[in-house]
Amino acid sequence: MALPIAVLVSGGGSNLQSIIDRIESGTLDAEIRLVLSNKPDAYGLTRARNHGIPAVALEHTRYGSREEFDQAMVRTIRDHGAESVILAGFMRILTSEFLNAFPGRVLNIHPALLPSFPGAHGQRDAADYGVRIAGCTVHFVDEKMDHGPVIIQAAVPARPGEDEETLGGRILTLEHRIYPQAVQWLAQGRLRMAGRHVQLDPSEAAPAPQPENALVNPPLENGF
């Protein structure tokens, strides 16, 4: 049975598109019941509508507090029958009001190897720092920014003098693979949290080839 999910976006939604594509190919066992944004002009809403997916904008500036806004999001998500929440470039820190409504069922992707370079500009900060290895992280969400337990990470070489755009492009390619994979593991009920450690239950799924010039752990499975 497909996992009913809501996807939250604030911008273009390229990771949303990667999830849509995996669902439509039959690789990902999930159903997007709703795409929700805090910005009515977010292109992610257009992506959703292009695929016949319900798309709703709730402007956070119309609410008196973060808690009121999160309560409105929870009501909207529940009204659409979603049970898990996937953040795909959603630029808001969620309160306990929201997280308690979906315990252990809220995922985020960050374009850096956490705990390094949290925040809105992970690729730029990594490039400016001059790291030699960069990447991306899928993690469970908690009340702190880019902080929750790590599910999967992908690493790529970072080259001296490389700018945010070039490095970020290589990272984004891996984001589009590891995020649908993590959602699939959630859909299969294979993720277990013990403190900050996430255990992936074994599966008979065949491994996918390791991406060229990259390292992914846990390894990707067939179809991802």
SERO-4910 file (N, C-alpha, C, O; in steps of 0.05 Angstrom, whole numbers):
BEGIN
 pado doro    nc1    nc2    nc3   cac1   cac2   cac3    cc1    cc2    cc3    oc1    oc2    oc3
  Met    A     17    -24      0      0      0      0     18     25      0     37     26     15
  Ala    A     11     44    -17     27     68    -19     25     86      6      3     88     18
  Leu    A     47     97     14     48    115     37     36    142     29     47    155     10
  Pro    A     15    152     42      4    178     35     21    201     48     24    202     72
  Ile    A     32    218     31     51    238     40     41    266     32     26    269     13
  Ala    A     50    286     47     48    314     39     77    324     35     95    317     50
  Val    A     80    340     15    107    352      9    105    382     13     87    395      2
  Leu    A    123    393     29    123    421     35    146    435     19    169    425     20
  Val    A    140    456      6    159    471    -11    157    501     -6    136    511      2
  Ser    A    179    514    -11    179    544    -11    189    555    -37    186    579    -41
  Gly    A    199    538    -54    211    548    -79    205    530   -103    183    522   -107
  Gly    A    227    525   -118    224    511   -144    215    483   -142    201    473   -160
  Gly    A    223    469   -121    213    441   -118    226    420   -135    212    402   -144
  Ser    A    252    422   -141    264    402   -157    265    375   -143    262    354   -156
  Asn    A    268    375   -117    266    349   -102    238    338   -102    234    314   -102
  Leu    A    218    356   -101    191    347   -105    188    333   -132    176    311   -133
  Gln    A    199    344   -153    197    332   -179    210    305   -180    200    286   -193
  Ser    A    233    301   -166    246    275   -166    229    254   -152    229    231   -160
  Ile    A    214    262   -132    196    244   -118    172    237   -136    164    214   -138
  Ile    A    161    258   -149    139    253   -168    147    233   -190    133    215   -196
  Asp    A    171    237   -201    181    220   -222    184    191   -213    177    173   -228
  Arg    A    194    187   -189    197    160   -179    170    147   -173    167    123   -178
  Ile    A    151    162   -164    124    151   -159    112    143   -186    101    121   -189
  Glu    A    114    161   -206    101    155   -232    115    132   -246    102    119   -263
  Ser    A    140    127   -241    154    105   -253    148     78   -239    156     57   -249
  Gly    A    135     80   -216    129     55   -201    151     46   -183    149     24   -171
  Thr    A    171     63   -179    194     56   -162    189     62   -133    197     47   -115
  Leu    A    175     84   -128    170     94   -101    142     88    -92    123     96   -106
  Asp    A    138     74    -70    112     66    -60    100     88    -42     96     84    -18
  Ala    A     94    111    -55     82    133    -40     61    147    -58     62    144    -82
  Glu    A     43    161    -45     23    177    -59     24    205    -48     20    208    -24
  Ile    A     28    225    -65     28    252    -55     -1    262    -54    -14    266    -74
  Arg    A    -10    265    -30    -38    275    -26    -40    305    -27    -61    316    -33
  Leu    A    -17    319    -23    -18    348    -21     10    359    -25     29    348    -14
  Val    A     13    380    -40     37    397    -39     28    424    -27     10    437    -36
  Leu    A     42    431     -6     35    455     10     59    474     11     82    466     14
  Ser    A     53    500      7     74    520      8     66    544     25     43    550     28
  Asn    A     86    557     37     82    582     51     83    606     32     80    628     41
  Lys    A     89    600      7     91    622    -13     74    616    -37     78    595    -50
  Pro    A     54    632    -43     35    626    -64     47    625    -92     36    613   -110
  Asp    A     71    638    -95     84    638   -122    105    617   -124    120    617   -144
  Ala    A    107    599   -105    128    578   -107    123    560   -131    100    550   -135
  Tyr    A    143    555   -147    140    539   -171    134    510   -164    123    496   -181
  Gly    A    141    502   -140    133    474   -132    103    470   -134     95    447   -140
  Leu    A     87    490   -129     58    487   -131     50    482   -160     32    466   -166
  Thr    A     64    496   -179     58    491   -207     66    463   -215     51    450   -230
  Arg    A     89    453   -205     97    426   -211     75    406   -202     68    388   -217
  Ala    A     64    411   -179     43    393   -168     19    394   -187      8    373   -194
  Arg    A     10    418   -193    -14    420   -210    -10    408   -237    -29    397   -249
  Asn    A     14    409   -248     20    397   -274     16    367   -273     13    354   -294
  His    A     17    355   -249     14    326   -246    -12    319   -233    -16    296   -224
  Gly    A    -30    338   -231    -57    332   -220    -56    328   -190    -74    315   -179
  Ile    A    -36    339   -176    -34    336   -147    -45    361   -134    -39    383   -142
  Pro    A    -62    358   -113    -72    381    -99    -50    399    -89    -31    389    -77
  Ala    A    -52    425    -93    -32    444    -85    -45    467    -70    -64    479    -80
  Val    A    -34    473    -47    -46    494    -29    -24    512    -19     -2    503    -13
  Ala    A    -30    538    -18    -12    558     -7    -25    569     19    -48    578     19
  Leu    A     -9    569     40    -17    582     65      6    602     72     28    593     78
  Glu    A      0    627     69     21    647     74     26    651    104      8    658    119
  His    A     50    645    112     56    646    141     53    674    153     49    677    177
  Thr    A     56    695    136     53    722    146     25    729    154     20    749    167
  Arg    A      6    713    147    -22    718    154    -29    707    182    -52    710    192
  Tyr    A    -10    694    195    -15    682    221      0    696    243     21    708    239
  Gly    A    -12    696    267     -1    712    289     24    701    302     39    715    315
  Ser    A     29    675    298     52    662    310     60    638    293     45    629    276
  Arg    A     84    628    298     93    604    285     75    580    292     69    564    275
  Glu    A     66    579    317     49    557    326     22    558    311     12    537    303
  Glu    A     10    581    307    -15    583    293    -12    574    264    -29    560    253
  Phe    A     10    582    252     15    574    224     18    544    223      7    531    205
  Asp    A     34    532    241     38    503    240     12    488    245      8    467    234
  Gln    A     -5    498    263    -31    486    268    -47    486    242    -61    466    236
  Ala    A    -47    508    228    -62    509    203    -51    489    182    -66    476    168
  Met    A    -25    486    181    -13    466    163    -21    438    171    -28    422    154
  Val    A    -21    432    197    -28    405    206    -57    399    198    -63    378    188
  Arg    A    -75    418    202   -103    414    194   -106    409    164   -120    391    156
  Thr    A    -91    424    148    -93    421    119    -82    394    110    -94    381     93
  Ile    A    -60    386    122    -47    360    115    -66    337    123    -70    319    107
  Arg    A    -77    339    147    -95    318    155   -121    317    138   -131    295    132
  Asp    A   -131    340    130   -154    341    113   -150    327     87   -169    317     75
  His    A   -125    326     78   -118    312     52   -109    283     56   -102    270     37
  Gly    A   -110    274     81   -105    246     86    -76    238     86    -70    214     84
  Ala    A    -57    257     88    -28    250     88    -20    241    116    -30    251    136
  Glu    A     -2    222    118      7    211    143     36    218    149     44    217    173
  Ser    A     52    225    129     79    232    132     85    258    117     70    264     98
  Val    A    106    272    124    111    298    113    140    299    103    159    291    117
  Ile    A    143    308     78    169    309     65    175    338     59    160    351     44
  Leu    A    196    349     70    204    377     65    223    378     41    243    364     41
  Ala    A    216    393     21    231    395     -3    237    425     -9    224    437    -26
  Gly    A    256    436      6    262    464      3    242    481     17    235    503      8
  Phe    A    232    472     40    213    487     56    229    503     76    242    492     94
  Met    A    228    530     74    246    547     88    233    558    114    232    582    119
  Arg    A    223    540    130    212    547    156    221    526    176    220    502    170
  Ile    A    228    534    200    233    515    222    206    507    235    191    525    242
  Leu    A    202    482    237    176    472    247    176    472    278    197    466    290
  Thr    A    153    478    289    150    477    318    142    450    328    136    432    312
  Ser    A    143    446    354    134    421    366    105    416    360     96    393    359
  Glu    A     89    438    356     60    435    349     58    417    324     40    400    322
  Phe    A     75    422    305     74    407    279     87    380    283     75    360    275
  Leu    A    110    378    294    125    353    296    110    332    313    112    308    308
  Asn    A     97    341    334     82    323    351     58    311    336     48    290    344
  Ala    A     49    324    315     26    313    299     35    291    281     19    274    273
  Phe    A     61    290    274     72    269    256     98    258    268    119    261    256
  Pro    A     97    245    291    122    237    304    137    216    288    126    196    280
  Gly    A    163    222    284    180    204    269    172    201    240    180    182    226
  Arg    A    157    220    229    147    218    202    150    244    186    135    250    167
  Val    A    171    260    194    177    284    179    206    283    170    224    280    187
  Leu    A    211    284    144    238    283    133    245    309    119    228    324    110
  Asn    A    272    314    119    282    337    105    308    329     90    322    310     98
  Ile    A    314    344     69    340    341     56    355    367     57    344    389     54
  His    A    381    365     63    398    389     65    422    385     47    434    364     47
  Pro    A    430    406     32    452    404     13    480    407     24    496    422     14
  Ala    A    485    393     46    512    392     58    513    367     75    493    354     81
  Leu    A    538    361     83    542    337    100    539    345    129    558    353    142
  Leu    A    515    344    139    510    351    167    527    334    186    531    310    181
  Pro    A    536    346    208    527    371    220    542    396    209    538    418    219
  Ser    A    558    393    188    572    416    176    552    432    159    534    421    146
  Phe    A    555    458    160    542    477    143    511    475    143    499    471    122
  Pro    A    499    477    167    470    479    167    461    506    157    477    524    153
  Gly    A    435    509    152    424    535    144    418    536    114    419    516    100
  Ala    A    410    559    105    399    563     79    419    561     56    411    558     33
  His    A    445    562     62    465    564     40    487    543     44    510    550     44
  Gly    A    479    518     47    498    497     52    519    494     30    543    492     36
  Gln    A    510    495      5    530    492    -17    549    515    -18    573    511    -20
  Arg    A    539    539    -15    556    563    -16    575    563      7    599    570      3
  Asp    A    566    556     31    583    557     54    605    536     51    628    541     59
  Ala    A    599    513     40    619    492     37    640    501     16    664    497     20
  Ala    A    630    513     -6    649    522    -27    667    544    -17    691    544    -22
  Asp    A    655    563     -2    671    585      9    691    576     29    713    587     31
  Tyr    A    685    555     44    703    545     65    726    530     52    747    527     65
  Gly    A    723    520     28    744    506     14    746    477     22    768    465     22
  Val    A    723    464     28    723    436     35    732    419     11    730    428    -12
  Arg    A    742    395     16    750    377     -5    729    355    -10    730    341    -30
  Ile    A    710    352      9    688    334      6    663    349     14    661    361     36
  Ala    A    642    348     -3    617    360      2    595    339     -3    601    316     -9
  Gly    A    570    347      0    548    328     -5    522    337      6    516    361      8
  Cys    A    505    317     12    477    323     21    469    302     41    480    280     43
  Thr    A    448    309     56    439    293     79    409    292     79    396    313     77
  Val    A    397    268     83    369    265     89    367    258    119    381    240    128
  His    A    350    272    133    348    268    162    319    271    172    303    284    159
  Phe    A    314    258    195    289    264    209    290    292    220    312    303    226
  Val    A    267    305    221    266    333    230    259    335    259    242    320    270
  Asp    A    274    352    273    266    359    300    264    390    302    263    403    282
  Glu    A    262    400    327    256    429    330    280    447    323    276    471    320
  Lys    A    304    435    319    327    452    312    332    450    282    326    430    269
  Met    A    344    471    271    349    473    243    370    452    234    392    452    245
  Asp    A    363    435    214    382    417    202    396    400    223    421    399    223
  His    A    381    389    242    393    377    265    386    348    270    401    333    283
  Gly    A    363    338    260    353    312    268    370    289    259    388    293    243
  Pro    A    364    264    269    379    241    262    382    235    232    363    238    217
  Val    A    406    228    224    413    225    196    403    197    186    407    177    199
  Ile    A    391    198    162    381    173    150    401    164    128    409    140    128
  Ile    A    409    181    111    427    174     88    443    200     81    432    222     82
  Gln    A    468    196     73    484    217     63    498    209     37    504    186     33
  Ala    A    504    229     20    519    225     -4    541    246     -5    537    269      1
  Ala    A    565    237    -13    588    255    -14    600    256    -41    601    236    -56
  Val    A    610    279    -49    624    283    -74    649    299    -69    651    314    -50
  Pro    A    670    296    -87    693    312    -84    687    342    -89    671    348   -107
  Ala    A    699    359    -74    697    388    -79    725    398    -89    745    391    -77
  Arg    A    724    413   -110    749    421   -123    758    449   -115    741    466   -110
  Pro    A    784    454   -112    793    480   -104    783    502   -123    784    500   -147
  Gly    A    772    524   -111    762    546   -127    735    542   -138    725    560   -152
  Glu    A    722    520   -133    696    514   -144    675    533   -131    676    537   -107
  Asp    A    656    543   -147    636    561   -136    611    545   -128    609    521   -133
  Glu    A    593    560   -116    568    548   -106    552    534   -128    542    512   -124
  Glu    A    550    547   -151    533    536   -172    544    510   -182    529    491   -186
  Thr    A    570    508   -187    582    484   -198    581    461   -178    572    439   -184
  Leu    A    589    467   -153    588    446   -133    559    438   -127    553    415   -124
  Gly    A    542    458   -125    514    453   -119    500    436   -140    483    420   -133
  Gly    A    508    439   -165    497    422   -186    503    393   -183    485    376   -187
  Arg    A    528    387   -175    535    359   -171    521    347   -146    513    324   -146
  Ile    A    518    364   -126    504    355   -102    475    350   -108    463    330    -99
  Leu    A    462    368   -124    434    365   -130    428    339   -144    407    327   -139
  Thr    A    446    331   -162    442    305   -176    439    282   -156    422    264   -160
  Leu    A    454    283   -135    452    262   -114    428    266    -96    416    246    -87
  Glu    A    421    291    -91    396    296    -75    372    281    -89    356    269    -75
  His    A    371    283   -115    349    272   -130    348    241   -129    329    229   -138
  Arg    A    370    229   -120    370    200   -117    366    191    -88    351    173    -82
  Ile    A    380    205    -69    378    195    -42    352    203    -28    343    189     -9
  Tyr    A    339    225    -37    314    232    -23    291    213    -29    278    203    -11
  Pro    A    286    206    -55    266    185    -60    272    159    -47    254    144    -38
  Gln    A    299    152    -45    306    127    -32    298    128     -2    287    108      8
  Ala    A    303    150     11    296    152     39    266    151     43    256    139     62
  Val    A    251    164     26    222    163     27    212    134     23    193    125     36
  Gln    A    225    119      6    218     91      2    223     75     27    206     58     34
  Trp    A    245     79     40    251     65     65    229     72     86    221     54    101
  Leu    A    221     97     87    200    105    106    174     91     98    160     81    116
  Ala    A    168     90     73    143     77     64    143     47     70    122     36     76
  Gln    A    167     35     70    169      6     76    170      1    106    170    -23    114
  Gly    A    171     21    122    173     17    151    199      6    160    200     -8    180
  Arg    A    221     13    146    247      0    152    265     18    168    288     10    173
  Leu    A    256     42    176    273     61    190    267     60    220    244     63    228
  Arg    A    287     56    236    284     55    266    303     75    278    327     76    271
  Met    A    293     91    297    310    111    311    316    101    339    299     92    353
  Ala    A    342    103    346    351     99    373    368    122    381    392    122    375
  Gly    A    357    142    394    371    167    399    377    180    372    359    186    356
  Arg    A    403    186    368    411    199    343    417    179    321    424    187    298
  His    A    416    154    327    423    134    307    398    123    293    378    116    306
  Val    A    400    121    266    378    110    250    386     83    239    406     81    225
  Gln    A    371     63    246    376     35    236    359     30    212    334     35    213
  Leu    A    371     19    191    356     11    167    352    -19    168    372    -34    167
  Asp    A    327    -28    169    322    -57    170    331    -69    143    328    -56    122
  Pro    A    340    -94    143    350   -106    119    327   -112     99    304   -112    106
  Ser    A    335   -116     74    316   -121     53    328   -139     32    353   -141     31
  Glu    A    312   -152     16    322   -169     -6    326   -153    -31    333   -164    -52
  Ala    A    322   -126    -30    325   -109    -54    354   -110    -63    373   -109    -47
  Ala    A    358   -112    -89    385   -112   -100    398    -84    -98    384    -64   -100
  Pro    A    424    -83    -93    437    -57    -91    438    -44   -119    440    -57   -139
  Ala    A    437    -17   -119    441     -2   -143    471      3   -147    486      3   -127
  Pro    A    480      7   -171    508     15   -175    514     41   -160    498     59   -160
  Gln    A    538     42   -148    546     66   -134    549     89   -155    562     84   -175
  Pro    A    539    112   -149    542    134   -168    571    140   -173    588    137   -156
  Glu    A    578    148   -198    605    154   -205    616    178   -190    602    198   -187
  Asn    A    640    175   -180    654    196   -165    637    206   -141    637    230   -135
  Ala    A    624    187   -128    608    194   -104    608    170    -85    613    148    -93
  Leu    A    601    176    -60    597    156    -40    571    160    -27    564    182    -18
  Val    A    555    139    -25    528    141    -13    526    119      9    533     96      4
  Asn    A    518    128     32    515    109     55    490    116     71    487    139     79
  Pro    A    472     97     77    472     69     67    470     68     36    461     88     24
  Pro    A    478     46     24    478     45     -5    450     47    -17    431     38     -5
  Leu    A    448     58    -41    423     59    -55    415     31    -64    432     13    -68
  Glu    A    389     27    -66    379      1    -75    368      3   -103    365     25   -114
  Asn    A    363    -19   -115    355    -21   -143    332     -2   -149    312     -3   -134
  Gly    A    334     13   -170    313     32   -177    318     60   -168    305     79   -177
  Phe    A    339     64   -151    345     91   -142    374     97   -148    384    119   -142
***
